[in-house]
């Protein structure tokens, strides 16, 4: 595959049953080095809690290139990292928790993460969420802070020693223009965190 990926190759869709082997492999590769890999049951429980806010990204229908998992969760709270505790539909909440975003390692630095993030913002607005939260890990809080997320008064447990709970209001209007659309340097910075999965969002 060439370095350039044209937009018509990119498809963002709901997570399907056939995606789970690929999602588990992507998640393990991204988070295993941080000791934060969850396993299939825990990942599926997050997706089953809110299918409308979880997405797969594929290229031309040929391969799974990445995924994003988000679910409603009370403000200042966060899912158990390894517990399959979200099997029932999530409780109503104005807060949408971005739990996980990963792009395949060989496809990073090409701006793919922004497509998933833009879809997340659009879904959040569509379903009436007022805020998106996440748990930043592996030093990724600087990346998320630069994108408007602020630290909360919560110290997440089970996400590593540097984990930080962060949140950002959902803006009104069209999907926010991301830094990946501006310059190659900024695109690389986005891929470093969002595509690498270093932010267990």
N, C-alpha and C positions, 0 to 999 in steps of 0.2 A: 504494500500500500504506500502511496506517495505521502510525503509530509503534509501536503495540503489536503484538507477535508472540505468539500463543498457542502453548502447548507442542505441541498436536496438529499444528501446521504444520511443526514442526521434525523433520527426519529425518536421522539420522546413519547412514551406510552405507559399505561398502567403495568405494574409488575404482573407477570404471568407465571403459572406453575413451572413452565419450562425454564424459567430464568434462575431458579434457586441454586442449581449446581454452580452456575457462573457467579451469582452474587456471593455465595459462601466462599468461593475461591478468591474473588476480588477483595472481600472483607478480610479474610485471613492474611492475605499478602500485605494489605495496607496497615492493619492494626496489630498483627502478630508481633512485629518487632517492638511494639510499645507495651506488649503484654495485655492488650485490651481487646483481643478477639473474642467475640461472643458465642459463635456457633449457630447452627441452622435454626434450632428451635427458638432461641431468643430473637433472632432476626425476623423470622416469620411471624412471631407474635406481634412485633411492632407493625409490620405491614398489614396484618389482618385486622388490627385495631382501627386503621384508617386507610383503606385502599385508595381512596380518592386523593390522598396527599402523598402517595408513594409512587415513584416513577423509575422506569428503566430507560436507558438510552442505548439505542442500537444504531449501527451504521449500515444503511442499505439493506437491512434485514439479514445481514450476513453474520453479525456477531454482537454479543452484549459488550458494550463499551464502558458502561458505568451504570450507577443507580443512585437513588436518593430515597431515604426513608424519613418521613415526618408524621407526627401524630399529635392530636390535641392532648395537652397536659396542663395541669394547674400551674399558674405562675409561681416561680421560685421552687418548683419541684422538677424532677427528672426521672426517666425510667431506670430501673435496675439494669445494670449493664449486661449481666449474664442470666438474669431471671426471665423466664417466659411468662411474664406477668400481665401482658396486654392482650390476651387472647380474646376477650370480649370487646365489643365496640367501646371506644374511648368515651369517657364522661364528657358532657358538653363543657367546652372551655373556650374563652376568647383568645387563649394563647396556643400557638402551634409550635411544637417542639421539633426542631430540625435535629434528628438523631444521628444521621449518617449520610455522608456523600463520598463516593469513591469513583475515580476514573481509572481504567486499566493502565498499568504503568507505561506500556509502549505507546499509548495514545495521549499522554500528558503533554502540556505545553502547546496545545493546539486550540485552546479556548472552549473545550467541550463542557467544562464545569459550569460555565455561565449559562448554558442552555438549561441545565437542570435547575440552577438557582432562579433564573427568570421564570421558569414554569412554577416553581415554588411560590414566588411572590404573587404571581397571577392567581394561583389556586387559593392562597391565603386571602386575597381580596375578594375573590368570587364567593368564598364560603363565610365571609364576614369576620375573619380573625383580625384582632387588633394588634397583635404582637407575635413576633417569632423569637423563640429562645433556643439556646444550644449550650452544650458543654464543650468549651475549647480545651484541647489537650495537646501535649507535645510542643508547647511554645507557640501555638497558633493564635493566642489571644491578640497579638499585635496585628495579625492579618484581619481578624474580625473587627477589632477596634477601628481600624482604618476604613472599614465599610459601615461604620455607624453603630456597631453593637457596643453596649456598655456593660461593665461588670456589675453583677448583683451582689446582694449581701448573703450569699449562699456559698458554702464550701462543699463541693460535690465529693462524695465518698465513692470509692470503687473505680474511679476514672484516672488514677495516677496522681502523683504528688503535686503536679503543676496545674491540675484541672481548674477551670474557671467557668462559672455560670455566667452567661451573657444574654442580652436580649436587645431587641430593636423594634420600635413601632412599625406596623405595616403601613407604608405610604399609600395615599390615594392616587388614582390615576393610572397611566400605563406602566408596564413593567419598568423598573428603574434601569437606566443605562449602567452597565457594569464597567469596571476598570478594564476588563478584557477587551472591550471594544475600542480602546483608545490607543495604546501603544504596545509594541512587542515586549518592552520591559515590564509593563504592568501586567500583561497577559502571563508572563512567566511567573510573576509573583502570585497571581491567582492560582495557577496550576500547582505551584509549590505546596500550597496548603490544601485548597479544596480538592484538587485532583489527586493528590497523594493520599488523601484520607487522614492527614495528620491532625485534622480537626475532627474529633469525634463529636460532630455537631448533632 
